[in-house]
Amino acid sequence: GLSARTRLTTSNVGIPSIRETFGSAIDAGEAALRMLGHSAPEAHRLAMQFKRHDEELIAQTAPHRGDVKKLISLAGQGRADLEKLLQKERPAAQPAPGEDAW
């Protein structure tokens, strides 16, 4: 697969990157969501939402490939944005007794 640095470089010149392990990771995450009780359509929607977020972050960081401080800042903001996005998706159900570890 391409490294993050290579993806940033190729995206700057309009070459789309192929992320073969990313697709497998998205599929695995979708399967895990199904195992956790999400319906197939809901698991797929969440997986695609994560994929869009990741692709947007790559596009946002590409112009700054030579600025390590900016890349670190954008990556931190991307994680915070993803956390907010996922918090909205968290079910309102209370944990069962004894399941307070998470």
N, CA, C and O atoms as a printed pandas DataFrame, in Angstrom:
     atom_number atom_name residue_name chain_id  residue_number  x_coord  y_coord  z_coord
0              1         N          GLY        A               1    0.822   -1.186    0.000
1              2        CA          GLY        A               1    0.000    0.000    0.000
2              3         C          GLY        A               1    0.869    1.253    0.000
3              4         O          GLY        A               1    2.074    1.199    0.245
4              5         N          LEU        A               2    0.246    2.339   -0.271
5              6        CA          LEU        A               2    0.960    3.614   -0.273
6              7         C          LEU        A               2    1.043    4.175    1.133
7              8         O          LEU        A               2    0.106    4.055    1.922
8              9         N          SER        A               3    2.165    4.781    1.430
9             10        CA          SER        A               3    2.307    5.436    2.723
10            11         C          SER        A               3    1.468    6.703    2.729
11            12         O          SER        A               3    1.060    7.196    1.677
12            13         N          ALA        A               4    1.214    7.223    3.922
13            14        CA          ALA        A               4    0.450    8.471    4.038
14            15         C          ALA        A               4    1.159    9.585    3.283
15            16         O          ALA        A               4    0.510   10.396    2.623
16            17         N          ARG        A               5    2.472    9.632    3.370
17            18        CA          ARG        A               5    3.242   10.677    2.674
18            19         C          ARG        A               5    3.073   10.556    1.159
19            20         O          ARG        A               5    2.894   11.561    0.472
20            21         N          THR        A               6    3.128    9.335    0.643
21            22        CA          THR        A               6    2.961    9.134   -0.792
22            23         C          THR        A               6    1.558    9.517   -1.226
23            24         O          THR        A               6    1.383   10.134   -2.277
24            25         N          ARG        A               7    0.544    9.156   -0.423
25            26        CA          ARG        A               7   -0.836    9.535   -0.759
26            27         C          ARG        A               7   -0.967   11.047   -0.841
27            28         O          ARG        A               7   -1.625   11.567   -1.742
28            29         N          LEU        A               8   -0.336   11.760    0.105
29            30        CA          LEU        A               8   -0.407   13.216    0.084
30            31         C          LEU        A               8    0.253   13.770   -1.171
31            32         O          LEU        A               8   -0.277   14.682   -1.806
32            33         N          THR        A               9    1.403   13.223   -1.529
33            34        CA          THR        A               9    2.140   13.700   -2.702
34            35         C          THR        A               9    1.357   13.433   -3.976
35            36         O          THR        A               9    1.221   14.323   -4.816
36            37         N          THR        A              10    0.841   12.225   -4.133
37            38        CA          THR        A              10    0.122   11.898   -5.366
38            39         C          THR        A              10   -1.189   12.659   -5.462
39            40         O          THR        A              10   -1.607   13.011   -6.565
40            41         N          SER        A              11   -1.853   12.923   -4.338
41            42        CA          SER        A              11   -3.115   13.656   -4.406
42            43         C          SER        A              11   -2.888   15.104   -4.822
43            44         O          SER        A              11   -3.770   15.723   -5.417
44            45         N          ASN        A              12   -1.715   15.647   -4.516
45            46        CA          ASN        A              12   -1.404   17.024   -4.909
46            47         C          ASN        A              12   -1.278   17.188   -6.411
47            48         O          ASN        A              12   -1.468   18.287   -6.930
48            49         N          VAL        A              13   -0.960   16.116   -7.113
49            50        CA          VAL        A              13   -0.815   16.216   -8.564
50            51         C          VAL        A              13   -1.974   15.523   -9.289
51            52         O          VAL        A              13   -1.902   15.273  -10.492
52            53         N          GLY        A              14   -3.026   15.220   -8.552
53            54        CA          GLY        A              14   -4.231   14.675   -9.164
54            55         C          GLY        A              14   -4.228   13.189   -9.442
55            56         O          GLY        A              14   -5.080   12.701  -10.185
56            57         N          ILE        A              15   -3.295   12.458   -8.865
57            58        CA          ILE        A              15   -3.257   11.009   -9.060
58            59         C          ILE        A              15   -4.024   10.360   -7.917
59            60         O          ILE        A              15   -3.632   10.498   -6.759
60            61         N          PRO        A              16   -5.112    9.655   -8.220
61            62        CA          PRO        A              16   -5.856    9.008   -7.131
62            63         C          PRO        A              16   -5.038    7.858   -6.543
63            64         O          PRO        A              16   -4.351    7.139   -7.269
64            65         N          SER        A              17   -5.117    7.697   -5.250
65            66        CA          SER        A              17   -4.389    6.595   -4.625
66            67         C          SER        A              17   -5.329    5.424   -4.408
67            68         O          SER        A              17   -6.526    5.596   -4.177
68            69         N          ILE        A              18   -4.769    4.243   -4.487
69            70        CA          ILE        A              18   -5.515    3.016   -4.228
70            71         C          ILE        A              18   -5.017    2.485   -2.894
71            72         O          ILE        A              18   -3.835    2.189   -2.718
72            73         N          ARG        A              19   -5.942    2.374   -1.971
73            74        CA          ARG        A              19   -5.584    1.977   -0.606
74            75         C          ARG        A              19   -6.161    0.591   -0.347
75            76         O          ARG        A              19   -7.226    0.459    0.257
76            77         N          GLU        A              20   -5.457   -0.439   -0.805
77            78        CA          GLU        A              20   -6.005   -1.786   -0.761
78            79         C          GLU        A              20   -6.306   -2.272    0.651
79            80         O          GLU        A              20   -7.290   -2.985    0.847
80            81         N          THR        A              21   -5.511   -1.918    1.620
81            82        CA          THR        A              21   -5.788   -2.375    2.981
82            83         C          THR        A              21   -6.876   -1.539    3.637
83            84         O          THR        A              21   -7.525   -2.005    4.574
84            85         N          PHE        A              22   -7.089   -0.321    3.169
85            86        CA          PHE        A              22   -8.132    0.528    3.734
86            87         C          PHE        A              22   -9.511   -0.071    3.472
87            88         O          PHE        A              22  -10.358   -0.088    4.365
88            89         N          GLY        A              23   -9.736   -0.553    2.275
89            90        CA          GLY        A              23  -11.021   -1.184    1.962
90            91         C          GLY        A              23  -11.293   -2.382    2.856
91            92         O          GLY        A              23  -12.414   -2.573    3.329
92            93         N          SER        A              24  -10.266   -3.185    3.083
93            94        CA          SER        A              24  -10.424   -4.337    3.977
94            95         C          SER        A              24  -10.719   -3.896    5.408
95            96         O          SER        A              24  -11.515   -4.524    6.106
96            97         N          ALA        A              25  -10.082   -2.825    5.834
97            98        CA          ALA        A              25  -10.322   -2.314    7.178
98            99         C          ALA        A              25  -11.753   -1.790    7.316
99           100         O          ALA        A              25  -12.395   -2.002    8.345
100          101         N          ILE        A              26  -12.252   -1.109    6.287
101          102        CA          ILE        A              26  -13.632   -0.627    6.303
102          103         C          ILE        A              26  -14.584   -1.818    6.388
103          104         O          ILE        A              26  -15.535   -1.803    7.170
104          105         N          ASP        A              27  -14.328   -2.846    5.586
105          106        CA          ASP        A              27  -15.166   -4.050    5.618
106          107         C          ASP        A              27  -15.136   -4.713    6.991
107          108         O          ASP        A              27  -16.173   -5.147    7.493
108          109         N          ALA        A              28  -13.950   -4.794    7.603
109          110        CA          ALA        A              28  -13.828   -5.406    8.925
110          111         C          ALA        A              28  -14.580   -4.586    9.969
111          112         O          ALA        A              28  -15.240   -5.142   10.847
112          113         N          GLY        A              29  -14.477   -3.262    9.868
113          114        CA          GLY        A              29  -15.211   -2.413   10.804
114          115         C          GLY        A              29  -16.705   -2.573   10.654
115          116         O          GLY        A              29  -17.433   -2.612   11.647
116          117         N          GLU        A              30  -17.168   -2.667    9.421
117          118        CA          GLU        A              30  -18.592   -2.874    9.172
118          119         C          GLU        A              30  -19.054   -4.212    9.765
119          120         O          GLU        A              30  -20.119   -4.292   10.378
120          121         N          ALA        A              31  -18.251   -5.248    9.579
121          122        CA          ALA        A              31  -18.582   -6.560   10.144
122          123         C          ALA        A              31  -18.608   -6.504   11.677
123          124         O          ALA        A              31  -19.470   -7.114   12.311
124          125         N          ALA        A              32  -17.668   -5.775   12.261
125          126        CA          ALA        A              32  -17.643   -5.650   13.724
126          127         C          ALA        A              32  -18.895   -4.934   14.223
127          128         O          ALA        A              32  -19.464   -5.314   15.246
128          129         N          LEU        A              33  -19.322   -3.903   13.504
129          130        CA          LEU        A              33  -20.551   -3.204   13.891
130          131         C          LEU        A              33  -21.748   -4.144   13.840
131          132         O          LEU        A              33  -22.626   -4.081   14.701
132          133         N          ARG        A              34  -21.788   -5.016   12.837
133          134        CA          ARG        A              34  -22.869   -6.004   12.753
134          135         C          ARG        A              34  -22.822   -6.938   13.954
135          136         O          ARG        A              34  -23.856   -7.263   14.538
136          137         N          MET        A              35  -21.610   -7.371   14.324
137          138        CA          MET        A              35  -21.465   -8.263   15.482
138          139         C          MET        A              35  -21.885   -7.574   16.773
139          140         O          MET        A              35  -22.304   -8.232   17.725
140          141         N          LEU        A              36  -21.773   -6.262   16.805
141          142        CA          LEU        A              36  -22.164   -5.504   17.993
142          143         C          LEU        A              36  -23.660   -5.190   18.012
143          144         O          LEU        A              36  -24.151   -4.537   18.933
144          145         N          GLY        A              37  -24.374   -5.656   16.998
145          146        CA          GLY        A              37  -25.821   -5.516   17.011
146          147         C          GLY        A              37  -26.411   -4.485   16.074
147          148         O          GLY        A              37  -27.630   -4.312   16.052
148          149         N          HIS        A              38  -25.594   -3.799   15.305
149          150        CA          HIS        A              38  -26.130   -2.836   14.330
150          151         C          HIS        A              38  -26.736   -3.600   13.154
151          152         O          HIS        A              38  -26.241   -4.661   12.774
152          153         N          SER        A              39  -27.798   -3.061   12.589
153          154        CA          SER        A              39  -28.381   -3.666   11.391
154          155         C          SER        A              39  -27.389   -3.515   10.234
155          156         O          SER        A              39  -26.479   -2.688   10.280
156          157         N          ALA        A              40  -27.585   -4.327    9.204
157          158        CA          ALA        A              40  -26.690   -4.242    8.040
158          159         C          ALA        A              40  -26.700   -2.846    7.419
159          160         O          ALA        A              40  -25.628   -2.309    7.139
160          161         N          PRO        A              41  -27.872   -2.234    7.192
161          162        CA          PRO        A              41  -27.848   -0.886    6.607
162          163         C          PRO        A              41  -27.180    0.144    7.522
163          164         O          PRO        A              41  -26.465    1.025    7.044
164          165         N          GLU        A              42  -27.408    0.038    8.815
165          166        CA          GLU        A              42  -26.807    0.983    9.756
166          167         C          GLU        A              42  -25.289    0.803    9.804
167          168         O          GLU        A              42  -24.550    1.787    9.801
168          169         N          ALA        A              43  -24.824   -0.434    9.847
169          170        CA          ALA        A              43  -23.386   -0.703    9.864
170          171         C          ALA        A              43  -22.733   -0.166    8.593
171          172         O          ALA        A              43  -21.648    0.414    8.642
172          173         N          HIS        A              44  -23.395   -0.362    7.468
173          174        CA          HIS        A              44  -22.847    0.131    6.198
174          175         C          HIS        A              44  -22.805    1.657    6.194
175          176         O          HIS        A              44  -21.813    2.248    5.766
176          177         N          ARG        A              45  -23.864    2.292    6.663
177          178        CA          ARG        A              45  -23.906    3.752    6.718
178          179         C          ARG        A              45  -22.778    4.294    7.586
179          180         O          ARG        A              45  -22.116    5.259    7.206
180          181         N          LEU        A              46  -22.554    3.690    8.736
181          182        CA          LEU        A              46  -21.483    4.138    9.627
182          183         C          LEU        A              46  -20.107    3.928    9.000
183          184         O          LEU        A              46  -19.229    4.782    9.115
184          185         N          ALA        A              47  -19.929    2.798    8.343
185          186        CA          ALA        A              47  -18.647    2.529    7.683
186          187         C          ALA        A              47  -18.380    3.555    6.578
187          188         O          ALA        A              47  -17.260    4.045    6.438
188          189         N          MET        A              48  -19.402    3.871    5.807
189          190        CA          MET        A              48  -19.233    4.851    4.726
190          191         C          MET        A              48  -19.022    6.259    5.293
191          192         O          MET        A              48  -18.307    7.070    4.704
192          193         N          GLN        A              49  -19.638    6.538    6.424
193          194        CA          GLN        A              49  -19.437    7.831    7.075
194          195         C          GLN        A              49  -17.972    7.973    7.510
195          196         O          GLN        A              49  -17.364    9.026    7.321
196          197         N          PHE        A              50  -17.415    6.913    8.089
197          198        CA          PHE        A              50  -16.010    6.930    8.480
198          199         C          PHE        A              50  -15.119    7.079    7.248
199          200         O          PHE        A              50  -14.160    7.851    7.260
200          201         N          LYS        A              51  -15.436    6.338    6.187
201          202        CA          LYS        A              51  -14.631    6.407    4.962
202          203         C          LYS        A              51  -14.621    7.832    4.401
203          204         O          LYS        A              51  -13.565    8.345    4.031
204          205         N          ARG        A              52  -15.787    8.466    4.339
205          206        CA          ARG        A              52  -15.860    9.851    3.842
206          207         C          ARG        A              52  -15.024   10.786    4.711
207          208         O          ARG        A              52  -14.308   11.648    4.202
208          209         N          HIS        A              53  -15.122   10.605    6.031
209          210        CA          HIS        A              53  -14.345   11.442    6.945
210          211         C          HIS        A              53  -12.853   11.288    6.654
211          212         O          HIS        A              53  -12.129   12.281    6.579
212          213         N          ASP        A              54  -12.396   10.059    6.491
213          214        CA          ASP        A              54  -10.978    9.803    6.243
214          215         C          ASP        A              54  -10.537   10.400    4.915
215          216         O          ASP        A              54   -9.467   11.004    4.830
216          217         N          GLU        A              55  -11.349   10.236    3.882
217          218        CA          GLU        A              55  -10.995   10.786    2.571
218          219         C          GLU        A              55  -10.967   12.313    2.597
219          220         O          GLU        A              55  -10.113   12.929    1.960
220          221         N          GLU        A              56  -11.890   12.917    3.326
221          222        CA          GLU        A              56  -11.894   14.379    3.459
222          223         C          GLU        A              56  -10.645   14.859    4.185
223          224         O          GLU        A              56  -10.068   15.886    3.827
224          225         N          LEU        A              57  -10.228   14.113    5.209
225          226        CA          LEU        A              57   -9.021   14.488    5.954
226          227         C          LEU        A              57   -7.780   14.404    5.063
227          228         O          LEU        A              57   -6.897   15.258    5.147
228          229         N          ILE        A              58   -7.712   13.393    4.222
229          230        CA          ILE        A              58   -6.578   13.281    3.293
230          231         C          ILE        A              58   -6.552   14.473    2.351
231          232         O          ILE        A              58   -5.498   15.063    2.113
232          233         N          ALA        A              59   -7.718   14.827    1.813
233          234        CA          ALA        A              59   -7.784   15.971    0.898
234          235         C          ALA        A              59   -7.411   17.264    1.621
235          236         O          ALA        A              59   -6.764   18.137    1.043
236          237         N          GLN        A              60   -7.814   17.384    2.866
237          238        CA          GLN        A              60   -7.518   18.592    3.642
238          239         C          GLN        A              60   -6.034   18.702    3.972
239          240         O          GLN        A              60   -5.487   19.805    3.999
240          241         N          THR        A              61   -5.386   17.587    4.218
241          242        CA          THR        A              61   -3.981   17.622    4.611
242          243         C          THR        A              61   -3.024   17.675    3.415
243          244         O          THR        A              61   -1.883   18.112    3.565
244          245         N          ALA        A              62   -3.465   17.244    2.247
245          246        CA          ALA        A              62   -2.583   17.162    1.076
246          247         C          ALA        A              62   -1.836   18.458    0.773
247          248         O          ALA        A              62   -0.639   18.401    0.489
248          249         N          PRO        A              63   -2.478   19.618    0.818
249          250        CA          PRO        A              63   -1.742   20.845    0.487
250          251         C          PRO        A              63   -0.639   21.199    1.495
251          252         O          PRO        A              63    0.182   22.077    1.231
252          253         N          HIS        A              64   -0.621   20.531    2.625
253          254        CA          HIS        A              64    0.327   20.872    3.692
254          255         C          HIS        A              64    1.392   19.790    3.889
255          256         O          HIS        A              64    1.964   19.668    4.973
256          257         N          ARG        A              65    1.654   19.015    2.852
257          258        CA          ARG        A              65    2.536   17.853    3.026
258          259         C          ARG        A              65    3.934   18.214    3.521
259          260         O          ARG        A              65    4.599   17.360    4.107
260          261         N          GLY        A              66    4.399   19.421    3.313
261          262        CA          GLY        A              66    5.734   19.802    3.763
262          263         C          GLY        A              66    5.756   20.469    5.125
263          264         O          GLY        A              66    6.827   20.815    5.625
264          265         N          ASP        A              67    4.599   20.656    5.731
265          266        CA          ASP        A              67    4.491   21.369    7.002
266          267         C          ASP        A              67    4.063   20.402    8.104
267          268         O          ASP        A              67    2.872   20.206    8.347
268          269         N          VAL        A              68    5.045   19.805    8.762
269          270        CA          VAL        A              68    4.776   18.772    9.758
270          271         C          VAL        A              68    3.887   19.303   10.885
271          272         O          VAL        A              68    2.965   18.611   11.318
272          273         N          LYS        A              69    4.147   20.503   11.359
273          274        CA          LYS        A              69    3.325   21.066   12.442
274          275         C          LYS        A              69    1.865   21.190   12.014
275          276         O          LYS        A              69    0.961   20.869   12.785
276          277         N          LYS        A              70    1.636   21.650   10.796
277          278        CA          LYS        A              70    0.270   21.785   10.290
278          279         C          LYS        A              70   -0.385   20.420   10.139
279          280         O          LYS        A              70   -1.562   20.257   10.463
280          281         N          LEU        A              71    0.370   19.434    9.649
281          282        CA          LEU        A              71   -0.171   18.087    9.508
282          283         C          LEU        A              71   -0.561   17.500   10.853
283          284         O          LEU        A              71   -1.606   16.860   10.975
284          285         N          ILE        A              72    0.266   17.713   11.856
285          286        CA          ILE        A              72   -0.044   17.221   13.202
286          287         C          ILE        A              72   -1.304   17.901   13.728
287          288         O          ILE        A              72   -2.172   17.256   14.316
288          289         N          SER        A              73   -1.390   19.200   13.511
289          290        CA          SER        A              73   -2.568   19.950   13.945
290          291         C          SER        A              73   -3.832   19.448   13.252
291          292         O          SER        A              73   -4.855   19.223   13.899
292          293         N          LEU        A              74   -3.753   19.276   11.932
293          294        CA          LEU        A              74   -4.915   18.793   11.186
294          295         C          LEU        A              74   -5.296   17.372   11.588
295          296         O          LEU        A              74   -6.481   17.048   11.659
296          297         N          ALA        A              75   -4.310   16.524   11.850
297          298        CA          ALA        A              75   -4.607   15.160   12.284
298          299         C          ALA        A              75   -5.307   15.175   13.637
299          300         O          ALA        A              75   -6.254   14.420   13.856
300          301         N          GLY        A              76   -4.850   16.024   14.537
301          302        CA          GLY        A              76   -5.509   16.141   15.841
302          303         C          GLY        A              76   -6.929   16.636   15.707
303          304         O          GLY        A              76   -7.834   16.130   16.372
304          305         N          GLN        A              77   -7.134   17.631   14.846
305          306        CA          GLN        A              77   -8.479   18.142   14.615
306          307         C          GLN        A              77   -9.349   17.078   13.962
307          308         O          GLN        A              77  -10.536   16.968   14.270
308          309         N          GLY        A              78   -8.769   16.303   13.071
309          310        CA          GLY        A              78   -9.511   15.225   12.421
310          311         C          GLY        A              78   -9.974   14.180   13.412
311          312         O          GLY        A              78  -11.099   13.688   13.327
312          313         N          ARG        A              79   -9.099   13.836   14.362
313          314        CA          ARG        A              79   -9.491   12.869   15.400
314          315         C          ARG        A              79  -10.612   13.437   16.258
315          316         O          ARG        A              79  -11.564   12.729   16.585
316          317         N          ALA        A              80  -10.505   14.712   16.624
317          318        CA          ALA        A              80  -11.547   15.348   17.434
318          319         C          ALA        A              80  -12.870   15.380   16.669
319          320         O          ALA        A              80  -13.924   15.104   17.243
320          321         N          ASP        A              81  -12.822   15.712   15.387
321          322        CA          ASP        A              81  -14.030   15.741   14.568
322          323         C          ASP        A              81  -14.660   14.354   14.473
323          324         O          ASP        A              81  -15.880   14.213   14.560
324          325         N          LEU        A              82  -13.824   13.330   14.292
325          326        CA          LEU        A              82  -14.327   11.962   14.216
326          327         C          LEU        A              82  -14.959   11.549   15.539
327          328         O          LEU        A              82  -16.009   10.906   15.554
328          329         N          GLU        A              83  -14.329   11.913   16.638
329          330        CA          GLU        A              83  -14.892   11.580   17.947
330          331         C          GLU        A              83  -16.278   12.215   18.111
331          332         O          GLU        A              83  -17.201   11.563   18.599
332          333         N          LYS        A              84  -16.426   13.470   17.710
333          334        CA          LYS        A              84  -17.734   14.144   17.790
334          335         C          LYS        A              84  -18.752   13.434   16.906
335          336         O          LYS        A              84  -19.899   13.227   17.302
336          337         N          LEU        A              85  -18.324   13.068   15.717
337          338        CA          LEU        A              85  -19.203   12.375   14.787
338          339         C          LEU        A              85  -19.681   11.054   15.381
339          340         O          LEU        A              85  -20.864   10.722   15.308
340          341         N          LEU        A              86  -18.755   10.308   15.965
341          342        CA          LEU        A              86  -19.103    9.008   16.539
342          343         C          LEU        A              86  -19.933    9.158   17.810
343          344         O          LEU        A              86  -20.784    8.315   18.092
344          345         N          GLN        A              87  -19.698   10.208   18.571
345          346        CA          GLN        A              87  -20.506   10.442   19.764
346          347         C          GLN        A              87  -21.974   10.633   19.391
347          348         O          GLN        A              87  -22.860   10.182   20.117
348          349         N          LYS        A              88  -22.237   11.294   18.274
349          350        CA          LYS        A              88  -23.609   11.484   17.822
350          351         C          LYS        A              88  -24.275   10.150   17.506
351          352         O          LYS        A              88  -25.490   10.007   17.639
352          353         N          GLU        A              89  -23.480    9.185   17.090
353          354        CA          GLU        A              89  -23.998    7.878   16.691
354          355         C          GLU        A              89  -24.157    6.916   17.856
355          356         O          GLU        A              89  -24.810    5.881   17.720
356          357         N          ARG        A              90  -23.573    7.243   18.994
357          358        CA          ARG        A              90  -23.609    6.335   20.140
358          359         C          ARG        A              90  -25.053    6.139   20.578
359          360         O          ARG        A              90  -25.789    7.111   20.748
360          361         N          PRO        A              91  -25.459    4.893   20.761
361          362        CA          PRO        A              91  -26.829    4.652   21.204
362          363         C          PRO        A              91  -27.070    5.256   22.582
363          364         O          PRO        A              91  -26.161    5.336   23.409
364          365         N          ALA        A              92  -28.280    5.670   22.809
365          366        CA          ALA        A              92  -28.640    6.292   24.087
366          367         C          ALA        A              92  -28.823    5.266   25.190
367          368         O          ALA        A              92  -28.991    5.636   26.352
368          369         N          ALA        A              93  -28.795    4.002   24.854
369          370        CA          ALA        A              93  -29.018    2.955   25.854
370          371         C          ALA        A              93  -27.970    3.002   26.956
371          372         O          ALA        A              93  -26.792    3.256   26.706
372          373         N          GLN        A              94  -28.414    2.756   28.156
373          374        CA          GLN        A              94  -27.510    2.707   29.296
374          375         C          GLN        A              94  -26.824    1.346   29.326
375          376         O          GLN        A              94  -27.419    0.352   28.910
376          377         N          PRO        A              95  -25.591    1.280   29.807
377          378        CA          PRO        A              95  -24.918   -0.023   29.894
378          379         C          PRO        A              95  -25.606   -0.917   30.920
379          380         O          PRO        A              95  -26.177   -0.448   31.905
380          381         N          ALA        A              96  -25.534   -2.198   30.658
381          382        CA          ALA        A              96  -26.089   -3.163   31.612
382          383         C          ALA        A              96  -25.292   -3.113   32.899
383          384         O          ALA        A              96  -24.126   -2.718   32.883
384          385         N          PRO        A              97  -25.887   -3.500   34.008
385          386        CA          PRO        A              97  -25.144   -3.506   35.283
386          387         C          PRO        A              97  -23.843   -4.288   35.144
387          388         O          PRO        A              97  -23.822   -5.395   34.607
388          389         N          GLY        A              98  -22.774   -3.703   35.630
389          390        CA          GLY        A              98  -21.470   -4.346   35.577
390          391         C          GLY        A              98  -20.699   -4.078   34.285
391          392         O          GLY        A              98  -19.556   -4.516   34.146
392          393         N          GLU        A              99  -21.306   -3.371   33.350
393          394        CA          GLU        A              99  -20.651   -3.074   32.066
394          395         C          GLU        A              99  -20.185   -1.622   32.008
395          396         O          GLU        A              99  -20.363   -0.951   30.991
396          397         N          ASP        A             100  -19.603   -1.147   33.074
397          398        CA          ASP        A             100  -19.191    0.247   33.120
398          399         C          ASP        A             100  -17.719    0.436   32.753
399          400         O          ASP        A             100  -17.181    1.532   32.906
400          401         N          ALA        A             101  -17.067   -0.619   32.270
401          402        CA          ALA        A             101  -15.644   -0.517   31.935
402          403         C          ALA        A             101  -15.403    0.368   30.737
403          404         O          ALA        A             101  -14.326    0.951   30.616
404          405         N          TRP        A             102  -16.369    0.487   29.849
405          406        CA          TRP        A             102  -16.192    1.277   28.642
406          407         C          TRP        A             102  -16.996    2.509   28.767
407          408         O          TRP        A             102  -17.001    3.337   27.856
